[in-house]
Amino acid sequence: MSQRLSAQELSWEWVDGVRVASMEDIPWEERNDLEAYGIPRLKQAPEYVCRAIGCKRAMRRAIDHAATCAEDWVLILQDDAILADSFDSKLKELLHRVPDETGCVLLHRVGSGVKEVDGWTRVTGNVRSMTAFVLRPSFALSMSKALLPWGGETDRIWEHLARQGEIILTPAEPRLVSCSQKESDIIGGIPELHVFWK
């Protein structure tokens, strides 16, 4: 990731991941409602639950850090994000067009819970992915509060926030970020998940 960002002369700061040693280290309410891709075994499998909770804690750490930033927008990338060529200039152009009331723009998404509004794709329902997004520091505060009691996987939070009235957009074009989750920490070593990320 550092090489990809440095190649585009983007300044960046690494937020360390969180390792959870065992299921006993996780309060029940923190793992309540984990979807686990609809696979019953994984809801009680340490190799999935510990990674999912560790990922969620690391994301909360990054979002809490974003809330302290003075910039208009903060970009958060996971380590499997693959940036498009000329990402920096394309992102700047995109953000110049974002409506003022928008709290967050997803640069990568999976799911169909969206509708077209004023030339943008707006999140309304089932959308997931925390691979790459930009958010305003004020939205980071709202997001952190929403994640505090959240029991499910972090990448399912978008529908929850949209139902609270937060405006979350995603561009139809240009596609600025792609990803390959085959080698991600949460997918690696769990055979049942390989079918989702070919």
C-alpha positions as CSV (number, residue, x, y, z in Angstrom):
1,M,0.0,0.0,0.0
2,S,2.8,2.5,0.9
3,Q,4.4,1.9,-2.5
4,R,1.1,2.5,-4.3
5,L,0.4,5.7,-2.4
6,S,4.0,7.0,-2.7
7,A,4.0,6.3,-6.5
8,Q,1.2,8.9,-6.8
9,E,2.9,11.3,-4.4
10,L,0.1,11.0,-1.9
11,S,0.7,11.7,1.7
12,W,-0.5,8.9,4.0
13,E,-0.5,7.6,7.5
14,W,-0.7,4.0,8.4
15,V,-3.2,2.8,11.1
16,D,-2.2,-0.5,12.5
17,G,-4.6,-3.4,12.4
18,V,-5.9,-5.0,15.6
19,R,-5.2,-8.6,16.4
20,V,-7.7,-10.4,18.6
21,A,-6.2,-13.5,20.2
22,S,-9.3,-15.5,21.1
23,M,-13.1,-15.4,21.2
24,E,-12.9,-15.0,25.0
25,D,-11.4,-11.5,24.4
26,I,-14.5,-10.3,22.6
27,P,-17.6,-9.2,24.5
28,W,-20.8,-10.9,23.3
29,E,-22.4,-7.6,22.3
30,E,-19.4,-6.8,20.0
31,R,-19.9,-9.9,17.9
32,N,-23.7,-10.1,18.1
33,D,-25.4,-10.1,14.7
34,L,-22.2,-11.0,12.8
35,E,-23.5,-12.0,9.4
36,A,-20.5,-14.2,8.6
37,Y,-21.6,-14.4,4.9
38,G,-24.6,-16.4,5.9
39,I,-22.4,-19.4,6.9
40,P,-23.6,-20.8,10.3
41,R,-20.2,-22.4,11.1
42,L,-18.3,-19.1,10.8
43,K,-20.5,-17.3,13.4
44,Q,-18.7,-19.4,16.0
45,A,-15.4,-19.9,14.2
46,P,-12.4,-18.1,15.9
47,E,-10.6,-17.8,12.5
48,Y,-13.5,-15.7,11.2
49,V,-14.9,-14.0,14.3
50,C,-11.5,-12.8,15.6
51,R,-10.5,-11.4,12.2
52,A,-13.9,-9.7,11.7
53,I,-13.8,-8.0,15.1
54,G,-10.1,-7.0,14.7
55,C,-11.0,-5.5,11.3
56,K,-13.9,-3.6,12.9
57,R,-11.7,-2.3,15.7
58,A,-9.0,-1.1,13.3
59,M,-11.6,0.7,11.1
60,R,-13.0,2.4,14.2
61,R,-9.5,3.5,15.1
62,A,-9.0,5.0,11.6
63,I,-12.4,6.7,11.7
64,D,-11.7,8.2,15.1
65,H,-8.4,9.5,13.8
66,A,-10.2,11.0,10.8
67,A,-12.5,12.9,13.2
68,T,-9.5,14.9,14.5
69,C,-8.3,16.0,11.0
70,A,-8.5,19.6,9.9
71,E,-8.8,18.8,6.2
72,D,-12.2,19.0,4.4
73,W,-12.1,15.3,3.4
74,V,-10.2,12.3,4.8
75,L,-9.5,9.3,2.6
76,I,-9.5,5.8,4.3
77,L,-8.1,2.8,2.4
78,Q,-7.9,-0.8,3.3
79,D,-4.7,-2.6,2.4
80,D,-6.3,-4.4,-0.5
81,A,-7.4,-1.2,-2.3
82,I,-6.0,-0.9,-5.9
83,L,-6.0,2.8,-7.0
84,A,-6.8,3.9,-10.5
85,D,-4.1,5.7,-12.5
86,S,-4.1,9.5,-11.7
87,F,-6.1,8.7,-8.6
88,D,-5.2,12.0,-6.9
89,S,-6.4,14.3,-9.6
90,K,-9.5,12.2,-10.3
91,L,-10.4,12.2,-6.7
92,K,-10.0,16.0,-6.4
93,E,-12.2,16.5,-9.4
94,L,-14.8,14.2,-8.0
95,L,-14.9,16.0,-4.6
96,H,-15.4,19.4,-6.2
97,R,-18.8,18.0,-7.4
98,V,-20.0,16.5,-4.2
99,P,-23.1,18.2,-2.7
100,D,-22.5,20.1,0.5
101,E,-24.8,17.9,2.6
102,T,-22.9,14.7,1.8
103,G,-21.0,13.1,4.7
104,C,-19.3,10.3,2.8
105,V,-18.4,9.1,-0.7
106,L,-17.8,5.4,-1.2
107,L,-15.1,4.8,-3.8
108,H,-15.7,1.0,-3.8
109,R,-19.0,-0.8,-3.0
110,V,-20.7,-4.1,-3.3
111,G,-24.5,-4.5,-3.1
112,S,-27.6,-3.2,-4.8
113,G,-29.1,-0.9,-2.2
114,V,-28.7,2.4,-4.2
115,K,-30.8,4.8,-6.2
116,E,-29.9,7.5,-8.7
117,V,-30.3,11.1,-7.3
118,D,-29.2,14.2,-9.1
119,G,-26.6,12.5,-11.1
120,W,-25.1,10.6,-8.1
121,T,-25.7,7.0,-6.9
122,R,-27.0,7.3,-3.3
123,V,-26.8,4.5,-0.8
124,T,-30.3,3.5,0.5
125,G,-30.0,-0.1,1.5
126,N,-27.8,-3.1,1.3
127,V,-24.3,-1.9,0.4
128,R,-21.1,-3.1,1.8
129,S,-17.3,-2.6,1.5
130,M,-14.9,-0.5,3.4
131,T,-12.1,-0.9,0.9
132,A,-12.0,2.9,0.1
133,F,-14.1,5.9,1.1
134,V,-13.7,9.6,1.8
135,L,-15.5,11.3,4.6
136,R,-15.8,14.6,6.2
137,P,-14.3,14.8,9.7
138,S,-17.8,15.8,11.0
139,F,-19.2,12.6,9.5
140,A,-16.5,10.6,11.1
141,L,-17.9,11.6,14.5
142,S,-21.4,10.4,13.5
143,M,-19.9,7.2,12.0
144,S,-17.9,6.5,15.1
145,K,-20.9,6.9,17.3
146,A,-22.9,4.5,15.1
147,L,-20.2,1.9,15.1
148,L,-19.8,1.9,18.9
149,P,-22.9,-0.3,19.6
150,W,-22.8,-1.9,16.2
151,G,-22.9,-5.7,16.4
152,G,-22.5,-6.7,12.7
153,E,-19.5,-6.5,10.4
154,T,-18.4,-2.9,9.9
155,D,-18.9,-3.0,6.1
156,R,-22.6,-3.3,6.6
157,I,-22.9,0.0,8.5
158,W,-23.8,2.0,5.4
159,E,-27.4,1.0,5.2
160,H,-27.8,1.7,9.0
161,L,-26.3,5.2,8.5
162,A,-28.5,5.9,5.5
163,R,-31.6,5.0,7.4
164,Q,-30.6,7.5,10.1
165,G,-30.7,10.2,7.4
166,E,-27.0,10.4,6.6
167,I,-26.2,11.1,2.9
168,I,-23.7,8.6,1.5
169,L,-23.0,8.8,-2.2
170,T,-21.0,6.7,-4.6
171,P,-20.0,7.7,-8.1
172,A,-21.2,5.6,-11.1
173,E,-18.1,6.8,-12.9
174,P,-15.2,7.2,-12.7
175,R,-14.2,4.0,-10.9
176,L,-11.3,5.1,-8.8
177,V,-10.7,2.0,-6.7
178,S,-10.8,-1.8,-7.3
179,C,-9.7,-4.5,-5.0
180,S,-8.9,-8.2,-4.8
181,Q,-9.8,-9.7,-1.4
182,K,-8.3,-13.1,-2.2
183,E,-5.3,-12.4,0.0
184,S,-7.0,-10.3,2.6
185,D,-6.5,-11.1,6.3
186,I,-10.2,-11.9,6.8
187,I,-10.6,-14.1,3.7
188,G,-7.3,-16.0,3.7
189,G,-7.4,-19.4,5.2
190,I,-11.2,-19.7,5.2
191,P,-12.2,-22.0,2.3
192,E,-15.9,-21.2,2.4
193,L,-15.2,-17.6,1.6
194,H,-13.1,-18.2,-1.6
195,V,-16.3,-18.5,-3.7
196,F,-17.1,-14.9,-2.8
197,W,-13.8,-13.5,-4.0
198,K,-12.7,-15.3,-7.1
